[in-house]
Amino acid sequence: MRSEANGETVPFGGKDIEVEADECEIGRKRKGLHGHDTEVKGDFRGLFERGTGRLFIEPYDKLKKDSDERRFGPPNVANVRPLVEKVNPSSILYTDGARAYESLCKELGIRWSSVDHSSGEYVRRERLWGKLRVVSTQGIDGTWGRLKIFLRARGGVSEALLEENVKEFQWRRNLPNNADVFFSLLECIKDGYFP
């Protein structure tokens, strides 16, 4: 994530801060193979920082190897590496059961735990790293739902404008609760946050 003032990368999390990571397909028109969307406008991956509610969303291409054709199924290591690299190594990362996260977190030295949605597990309490913790991805999963409502309220979004609308949603979610949207936008323009 970029900081408004100086463009430096600001890592997610910190010492013992819990972060959730997940991916989302946007643009469902009808269900297809194994319940996956057949006409997807965009694939997005995101991070949600518990406690602060800080959010990061970015698009990515979920393509078959050596092809421009979109693939179905869970993300691979190449899909989630850029996302996991944004997480501070002293954080705790919670994900769904995608195997790509496990190997990557071990490689990068990030404490990691997951829930297995395919077996019906969505949340559990477990003693991890000396503390009783809630292992879930419900924060980021709820954010995907709010994002889809945000896009629907605009009467749907064309594929050409999808990324810009998703970034606007992220920007609005990261504003403090008492912030005035108009004056916050003016501040961002003044500080050069928008090109």
N, C-alpha and C positions, 0 to 999 in steps of 0.2 A: 504494500500500500504506500502511496506517495504522501508525504506531508505537504500541506498547502504552501508553506513558506519556502522551503529550500529544495524540494524534489528528492530528498533522500528517502531511502526505503525504511519504513518503520515496521519492525517485526511484530507479529501478533503474539500476544501472551507475555509471559515473563515468569519469574520464579513462582512455581506452583499455581499459575493461572490456568484455568481450564478453557480449552479451545475446541470447538466442534468443526469438522470438515465434512463436506458432502458435495454431490453433483446433482444437477437437475436438467431435465429436458423441458423446453418451453415450446408451445405451439401445437398441442395435441388437437387433432381433428377427428381421429378415429383410432381405436385400438388395433394393433396388428399382431405380429408374431410374438407369442409368449407374453402378451399384455403390454408390449412396448409400443411407443408411439410410432406411427408409420409416416406421418408428415410433420417432422420436427423442424421448427424454425431456427432453433439454436440450442446448443449445449452450454451449460454454465457450471462452474465450480465455485465453491465459496467457503469462507471461514467466518465463524461466529464466536466472539470472545464473551464467555460467560462473565457476569458481574457488570461489565461496562456495556454490553450489547453491541459493541463495535462490530461492523460488518464489512466484509470484502467479497466482491463478486467479480468474476472475469469470464469471458467466453473462451471456449476451447474447441478444437476440432476432434471429434470422436470418429476417427477414420480407420478403415481396415488397413492393415500393413501393406505398403506399396500400392495404394489405391486412393482415389478421391471419393470412394463410396463410403457412406456413413455405416458404422457397425453398431450392432446391438450388444447388450451385456454390460458387465461391470467395467469400470475404468481399468486401464493398465498402468504400470509404473510411469510411463512417459506422460500419461494424462494427469497424474496427480503430483508428480515431482515439483513443478513450479509452485503449486499450492503449498505443499508441505515445507518447501524451502523458505516460505514466508513466516513460518512458525519459529519462535524463539526456542532453542533447544532445552531451556529450563522449564518449559511449559508442559502441560499434560494434554494430549490430543485424543479426542474421542471421534470415532468414525463408525460407519456401518461395517458390515462384514467383508468388504472388498479386500482381497488379499494383497493388493498393490500397496496399501498403506502399511501393513505389517513389515514387509521387507524394507521399505523405504525409511520407516521410523527407526528400525534397528540400525540401518546404515548411517543415519544422521544423528543417532543418539537421543531421540525424542521419546519420552515416556508415552506409551500408547495403550489404549484399551478400546474394545469395540463391542457393539451389540449386533446380533445376527437377525436381521429383519426377516430373512427367508424362513427361519424357524419360529417366527412369531415373537421374538424377543425385541422389545423396544426400549426398555429401561430396566435397570437393576441397581441395587445398592451393593457395594462391594468394598472391602477394606483394601485400599491400594496406596502404596507409598506412605504408610503410617497413618492413614486417615480414612474414615468411612466416606465414600464418594458415590455420587449418582452417575452411573455410566449411561449415557444416552446421546442421541443426536436430535433431540426434540426442539432445541433452540433453532438450529439451522433448518430443520424440516418445517417448522412453523413459519420461518422466514420465507421459504419457497412458496408456501401457501399465500402469505401476504403479498408477495411479489406478483403472483398470478392474479390476485384480486386487483392489485394496482394496475396491471396491464389491461384487465377486462374492463375496468372503470373508464379506460380511455377508448373503449369501443374496439378493443383488440389493437394490435400493433403490427404494422407491416414488417417483414423480415429486414428491410433496409433500415428501419428505425429502432429495431429491437434492442441493440446494444446500448444506444443512447438512453433509451427509456429505463433499462436495467441500471445503468450508471446513475441516473437521476434518483431512482428508488434507493440505491445505496447511499448517495449523498444525503438524501432526506432522512434516512434511518440513522445516519451517524451524527446528525445535528443534536445538540443538547435539547432536552424536553422543553425548556423555556425560550428557545431561540426563535427569533422572528425570521421566517424563511426569506423574505424579501431583503432584509438587511444583511443576512448571512450570505446571500447571493452577491450582493454588492461588495461585501468584504472579500469574497473569493475572487471577483473580477479585479478589484483593486490590488490584491496580492499576487495576481498573475497566475492563479490556479487554473483558470480556463484559458486556453491559447487564443 
